[in-house]
């Protein structure tokens, strides 16, 4: 008998707010702050599962034009990693573990970003911060500048696979950071 239930939960609700007299920057999770996936068929275990546009990130960033500033704001990047870079694997409630590289992320433009924005991916989840996207569009407002994030679990874009994992309720937190460039 094949036990084919594998539940993976991603939790996030992280945002960065940076405000100084020279600029302001904020990233916000606009979608549900928890993504759940249930893997329950042989096809999903063998080929993996993709959740398209599962997370929506809103970006607000502006150069306030202070002449005393060290330089103008030239753009920004969004990075991601496991929360606080702590997790080395995805832990199951039953004590089982899954490699972080079982999950890959791919960003796309939801609205507001054009040719001066580079979306990278698919990129596997890691403890180390990785650049998800870069842009030179300034200013941005979260209502008009949004990024979709797609998650892949055990697909061809992931080193880790699902077929050798024990059924469990796995959970990992992902941290997104908005980093201004000067």
Secondary structure as UniProt FT lines:
FT   STRAND          6..11
FT   STRAND          16..19
FT   STRAND          23..29
FT   STRAND          34..39
FT   HELIX           42..47
FT   STRAND          49..63
FT   TURN            67..68
FT   STRAND          75..82
FT   HELIX           83..85
FT   STRAND          89..92
FT   TURN            93..94
FT   STRAND          97..99
FT   HELIX           100..102
FT   STRAND          103..111
FT   TURN            115..116
FT   STRAND          117..119
FT   STRAND          121..124
FT   STRAND          130..135
FT   TURN            142..144
FT   STRAND          146..153
FT   TURN            156..157
FT   TURN            163..164
FT   STRAND          169..181
//
